[in-house]
Amino acid sequence: MKKLFLSLTVLCLAIQFVQAQRFEPHVDLNLGIGVLPTFVKDHGKAKMLPMTLTADYKFTENFSLGLAGSYSITESGLYQFRDGTTAQWRNKFSTITLRAAAHSRLINDCLNIYGGLNVGYTNSAIEMMQGEEKKIKAERGIGRTGSNFLYTAFLGTRYCLGEKVGLFGEVGFGVSIATVGVSVRL
């Protein structure tokens, strides 16, 4: 009985060791385009669709840490103030964040579902195209430049097309509510 127990224990450890050897830490680079810009709620028109670049270091099969940067240019619609005057502005918006994610391969090895948190910094540079800056600041709280701390969550999926290339999609807040793009494994 002791030999059977010892044999089963060694077999289980050997299986764990073999499975643990399959994973190698790697970096996933993702380049995406925002399909639902954050400023859509303000009836803004994207002059440059939101672009996002992320680099995620997957140090275990289920966890990664990374950096993300994004940028967009949006023009407001013609905004009418309470006194009847109008204004229009352009917003150059960027973010830089650290991100942590948990990964799962519940369905198959080619489909990765993940979710996590972004913590970082946003910068908004407003350029007045028409109207007075002081009125837009007084009525909408929008100044020429503004920077804020950003903390947000995201949920995404990555599907491999080959060993090193795949497609990804994410939802979350930043420069876009929904982002799709190409993923390259280094």
Secondary structure by P-SEA (a helix, b strand, c coil): caaaaaaaaaaaaaaaaaaaaccccbbbbbbbbbcccccccccccccccbbbbbbbbccccccccccccccbbbbbcccccccccccccccccccccccccccccccccccccccccccbbbbbbbbbccccaaaaaaacccccbbbbbbbbcccbbbbbccccccccccccccccccccbbbbcc
